[in-house]
Amino acid sequence: MKKLNIAMIGYQFMGKAHSNAWRQVGRFFDTPFEPVMKVIVGRHEEKVKEAADRFGWQEHATSWEQTIARADIDVIDICTPGDSHQEIAIAAAEAKKVVFCEKPLANTLSEAEQMLDAVKKNGVIHMICHNYRRAPAVTLAKQLIDEGQLGELYHYRGTYLQDWIVNPEFPRVWRLEKSKAGSGALGDIGSHSIDLARYLVGEITEAAGLLKTFITERPLPDGSGQKGTVDVDDAALSMLKFDNGAIGTVEGTRFATGRKNYNRFEINGSRGSVVFDLERMNELELYIEEGPNSGFRTVLATDAAHPYVSGWWPPGHIIGYEHTFTHTVLDLLRAVSEQKVPTPNFEDGVRTQKVLEAIEKASESKKWEAV
């Protein structure tokens, strides 16, 4: 089997998730390539070496520029904070590598558009990691919608709730700095809800928005005792209009006390509805109008006939969060084999970035903003 050499830039939360996906995909699925975990890149020699040893990478490096220039590297997997996505992705595209990037695509629409231009200009395969599309229950919902079983779509309600920064003494980490993260809850978790809305319902044409920062200063993470300004949103609310006439709402907050990773959506159509909750990710609530005795039923999306499940366990043996990344890199490998651009890709990233920007504008203008 032909080998495909992977270089991953970044090694923390997403680096851990991506490493596991690259390590496991060939063990459970028939892949067109053998992905080789060639080199992991980080700024700090000691820490990136430890990550390489722990996650199973053959080599480690501290220069992403030198790594991209290597002739033996085929895929660049970008797991760094958003402020570096543009520079790394453009360099990878110019080096004719496959470019795989964490979400959101960039910190600004302009950066995202430059990234899209680069991959198109250089004719390289590109993908953005919106892994929740590849939870089997979510992909099943997409199939049901495409088959018309829900009828005409009316409503999308996306909710993504966390609580990890409720404590005012929690330090001002990089996700709370606009220069590094681009935005707060809006881009970090709201982008997932928006991507799912686009994937399942359709393109978004207008947005209204409200952004709120509850704690504007936090202790610096260096232990100095000094405080730094929080210049991103803690919570984001939006109303959406779709090009097919449907309407929607998206709420993203990191101040929902008691909620750890509550990523939920409900879609209502003329003939039925679907409901998904990431914290019960193997289940899809389904309602199909069938007369006075019809009602919601819970589909356990663990049968071999359900998307991706045939590679795992017998029916009823549930899978988890990490498997959504495995499914994502599986589809990337297949796309590389077919020399096709998979979805979601940088085009999707730009379109989602346009929605994020419209919500930010609407929060300032107090008006509906076109996407």
C-alpha atoms as one frame of an Amber mdcrd trajectory, in Angstrom:
protein
   0.000   0.000   0.000   1.278   3.457  -0.891   2.269   5.587   2.092   1.149
   9.159   2.754   3.429  11.112   5.064   1.701  13.418   7.523   3.175  16.449
   9.281   1.084  17.936  12.060   1.688  21.452  13.361   0.481  21.885  16.944
   0.244  19.274  19.661  -2.205  20.275  22.379  -5.979  19.514  22.520  -6.616
  19.269  18.786  -3.182  17.810  18.182  -4.064  14.982  20.520  -7.384  14.376
  18.760  -5.846  14.466  15.278  -2.962  12.211  16.322  -5.387   9.593  17.563
  -7.331   9.801  14.285  -4.256   9.314  12.104  -3.104   6.456  14.322  -6.428
   4.589  14.300  -7.917   5.132  10.853  -5.966   2.384   9.087  -6.570  -0.069
  11.892 -10.362   0.038  11.504 -11.047   1.104   7.913  -9.797   0.081   4.500
  -7.818   3.129   3.439  -6.301   3.872   0.023  -3.071   4.996   1.691  -1.169
   4.056   4.793  -0.954   7.342   6.738   2.523   7.679   8.203   2.757   9.926
  11.267   6.052  11.376  10.109   6.658  14.556  12.100   4.931  16.701  14.717
   5.868  20.374  15.027   5.776  22.734  17.986   7.630  25.776  19.276   9.119
  24.183  22.378  11.670  21.405  21.823  11.084  19.528  25.065   7.306  19.666
  24.901   6.987  18.699  21.248   9.403  15.798  21.752   7.239  14.578  24.624
   4.137  14.907  22.400   5.849  12.937  19.615   6.703  10.115  21.994   3.265
  10.065  23.578   1.159  10.317  20.428   3.275   8.069  18.194   4.993  10.429
  15.742   8.266   9.292  14.200   9.971  12.681  14.470   9.536  16.082  16.056
  10.561  19.544  14.880  10.340  23.174  15.961  10.204  24.840  12.529   7.013
  24.508  10.532   8.676  26.346   7.651  11.406  23.713   7.324   8.869  20.922
   7.741   6.663  22.218   4.937   9.724  22.459   2.681  10.520  18.760   3.129
  10.052  16.736  -0.061   8.919  13.669   1.884   5.867  15.363   3.468   2.525
  14.964   1.674  -0.062  16.385   4.103   0.124  19.397   6.422  -2.317  19.118
   9.331  -2.762  22.509  11.048  -3.787  22.337  14.729  -2.461  25.711  15.900
  -4.347  28.788  17.202  -6.180  30.759  14.533  -3.652  33.571  14.239  -1.207
  31.261  12.459  -3.599  29.385  10.144  -3.247  31.781   7.227   0.548  31.836
   7.082   0.959  28.092   7.488  -1.821  27.124   5.071  -0.620  29.453   2.306
   2.953  28.172   2.666   1.698  24.580   2.544  -0.381  25.283  -0.565   2.561
  26.924  -2.311   4.628  23.842  -1.470   1.931  21.723  -3.176   0.951  19.857
  -0.016  -2.502  18.621   0.931  -3.760  21.153   3.498  -5.934  20.046   6.421
  -6.869  22.822   8.854  -8.713  23.109  12.142 -11.708  25.392  12.407 -12.509
  28.225  12.207 -10.505  28.574   9.034  -8.956  31.899  10.055  -9.373  34.828
  12.424 -10.831  37.131   9.769 -12.732  36.819   6.520  -9.864  38.416   4.619
  -7.413  35.808   5.920  -9.810  32.985   5.084 -10.293  34.275   1.543  -6.524
  34.472   1.030  -6.222  30.852   2.183  -8.913  29.767  -0.258  -7.235  31.679
  -3.075  -3.917  29.966  -2.286  -5.243  26.404  -2.386  -7.171  27.122  -5.593
  -4.242  28.840  -7.279  -1.912  25.966  -6.438  -4.428  23.241  -7.248  -4.031
  21.393  -3.942  -6.551  19.343  -1.991  -7.853  21.135   1.092 -10.165  20.342
   3.982 -11.363  22.056   7.164 -11.977  19.950  10.252 -15.622  20.364  11.232
 -15.639  16.890  12.752 -19.229  16.941  14.038 -20.507  16.473  10.497 -19.129
  12.959  10.772 -20.898  11.758  13.876 -22.927   8.871  12.404 -26.195  10.293
  13.781 -25.517  13.687  12.156 -24.652  12.120   8.799 -27.829  10.030   9.106
 -29.821  13.233   9.696 -28.298  14.646   6.512 -29.379  11.555   4.569 -32.944
  11.819   5.880 -33.126  15.492   4.955 -31.711  14.897   1.470 -34.247  12.110
   0.936 -37.027  14.603   1.703 -38.309  12.721   4.739 -38.592  15.933   6.762
 -40.318  17.754   3.911 -39.831  21.496   3.537 -37.454  22.780   6.200 -38.718
  25.572   8.463 -36.504  25.870  11.572 -32.929  25.292  12.682 -32.034  25.750
  16.361 -28.374  25.335  17.177 -27.121  25.493  20.751 -23.547  25.013  21.915
 -23.079  25.504  25.651 -19.974  25.211  27.829 -18.969  26.598  31.237 -15.185
  26.344  31.434 -14.530  30.088  31.957 -17.321  30.946  34.403 -14.814  31.393
  37.249 -13.479  34.989  37.056 -10.102  33.730  38.325  -9.673  31.501  35.294
  -6.626  32.923  33.458  -6.710  34.845  30.208  -5.549  32.004  27.973  -5.034
  32.481  24.239  -8.670  31.709  23.451  -9.588  34.912  25.295  -7.323  37.137
  23.165  -8.777  38.441  19.917  -5.350  38.757  18.274  -4.813  34.998  18.676
  -8.321  33.527  18.632 -10.166  35.977  16.362 -13.302  35.782  18.489 -14.595
  34.027  21.568 -17.569  31.697  21.818 -18.711  32.853  18.379 -15.759  31.420
  16.466 -14.738  28.702  18.899 -18.031  26.854  19.270 -20.601  28.931  17.380
 -18.775  28.127  14.155 -19.626  24.461  14.667 -23.346  25.252  14.938 -23.176
  27.451  11.863 -21.347  24.778   9.883 -23.980  22.215  10.866 -26.710  24.659
   9.852 -25.144  25.105   6.422 -24.535  21.364   6.037 -28.028  20.292   7.037
 -30.338  23.168   6.069 -28.683  25.364   3.455 -26.742  28.557   2.883 -27.335
  31.485   5.226 -28.190  34.835   3.641 -28.752  37.212   6.582 -27.871  37.342
  10.267 -28.725  39.336  13.362 -26.452  39.090  16.360 -25.636  39.894  19.955
 -22.190  39.416  21.504 -21.511  39.762  25.237 -18.366  39.695  27.373 -19.246
  39.109  31.025 -15.740  39.283  32.534 -13.551  41.891  30.863 -10.330  41.285
  32.836  -8.665  38.072  33.959  -5.386  37.055  35.594  -2.528  36.624  33.148
  -1.460  32.982  32.795   2.178  33.762  33.629   1.439  33.833  37.372   2.549
  37.472  37.690  -0.639  38.463  39.501  -1.384  41.062  36.867  -4.576  41.113
  34.841  -5.141  41.339  31.125  -8.073  42.516  29.051 -10.502  39.994  27.613
 -11.415  41.343  24.183 -13.503  38.477  22.814 -17.104  37.503  23.420 -18.084
  35.133  26.215 -21.469  34.505  24.613 -22.938  34.922  21.137 -26.578  34.877
  20.037 -27.789  35.066  16.456 -30.869  34.807  14.296 -30.436  33.497  10.773
 -32.253  33.491   7.446 -31.568  30.722   4.914 -31.749  30.929   1.151 -34.466
  28.260   1.061 -36.805  30.260   3.313 -35.989  28.503   6.585 -35.113  30.520
   9.675 -32.784  29.686  12.520 -31.144  30.602  15.788 -27.651  29.855  17.076
 -26.464  30.318  20.653 -22.887  29.768  21.719 -21.684  30.465  25.242 -18.924
  29.421  27.600 -20.942  30.694  30.592 -23.699  28.059  30.739 -23.060  26.768
  34.246 -23.243  22.979  34.364 -22.982  22.516  30.611 -19.687  20.967  29.545
 -20.004  20.326  25.809 -23.699  20.649  25.001 -23.782  20.811  21.205 -27.404
  20.351  20.168 -29.545  21.118  17.149 -33.206  20.675  16.254 -34.528  20.902
  12.714 -38.256  21.118  12.005 -39.777  20.454   8.594 -43.262  20.119   7.136
 -43.255  16.327   7.559 -40.890  15.709  10.421 -38.102  16.788  12.748 -34.665
  15.639  13.903 -32.825  16.388  17.139 -29.163  15.726  17.940 -27.217  16.211
  21.169 -23.458  15.622  21.131 -23.530  14.476  24.752 -25.721  11.602  23.495
 -23.959  11.444  20.147 -24.980   7.916  19.179 -28.656   8.895  19.220 -30.853
  10.773  16.770 -34.326  11.821  17.821 -36.590  11.455  14.812 -40.193  12.442
  14.210 -41.967  11.600  10.955 -45.607  12.629  10.606 -47.630   9.420  10.345
 -50.996  10.259  11.844 -52.410  10.962  15.319 -50.341   8.265  17.051 -46.962
   9.312  15.680 -44.309  10.807  17.929 -40.584  11.188  18.422 -38.529   8.011
  18.508 -34.870   7.553  19.323 -32.710   5.984  16.641 -29.532   4.422  17.992
 -27.133   5.105  15.130 -24.881   2.111  15.768 -26.044  -0.301  13.085 -23.669
  -1.328  10.324 -26.030   0.326   7.830 -25.496   3.712   9.482 -22.691   5.981
   8.228 -19.156   4.900   9.237 -20.343   2.367  11.828 -19.367  -0.738   9.830
 -15.729  -0.030  10.650 -16.280  -0.253  14.388 -18.349  -2.512  16.643 -21.562
  -4.586  16.600 -24.909  -2.734  16.931 -25.417  -1.071  20.285 -21.696  -0.765
  20.986 -21.420   3.003  21.053 -18.593   5.151  19.752 -17.344   8.522  21.022
 -16.065  12.002  20.302 -12.662  10.856  19.050 -14.222   8.738  16.317 -15.549
  11.822  14.508 -11.941  12.827  13.799 -11.124   9.336  12.541 -14.040   9.550
  10.105 -12.812  12.955   8.974  -9.273  11.814   8.121 -10.731   8.694   6.483
 -12.673  10.871   4.058  -9.602  13.043   3.501  -7.536   9.976   2.575 -10.239
   8.822   0.184 -10.399  12.267  -1.411  -6.621  12.337  -1.900  -6.830   8.930
  -3.576  -9.539  10.195  -5.930  -7.811  13.577  -6.399 -10.979  15.340  -5.316
 -11.538  18.132  -2.816 -13.585  16.761   0.116 -16.149  18.622   2.189 -16.099
  20.671   4.249 -13.225  22.476   2.583 -11.797  25.983   2.530 -14.782  27.167
   0.487 -17.005  26.084   3.368 -14.615  27.751   5.781 -14.933  31.056   3.944
 -18.720  30.822   3.809 -18.905  30.127   7.537 -16.476  33.008   8.160 -18.836
  35.304   6.247 -21.646  34.333   8.618 -19.412  34.948  11.647 -18.505  38.364
  10.305 -22.159  39.214   9.632 -23.064  38.299  13.227 -20.259  40.500  14.560
 -21.414  43.392  12.354 -25.016  42.899  13.430 -24.025  42.999  17.081 -22.586
  46.463  16.482 -25.213  47.830  14.072 -28.227  46.332  15.888 -29.563  45.492
  12.420 -29.826  42.503  10.115 -26.636  42.113   8.089 -26.289  40.402   4.717
 -23.931  37.431   4.519
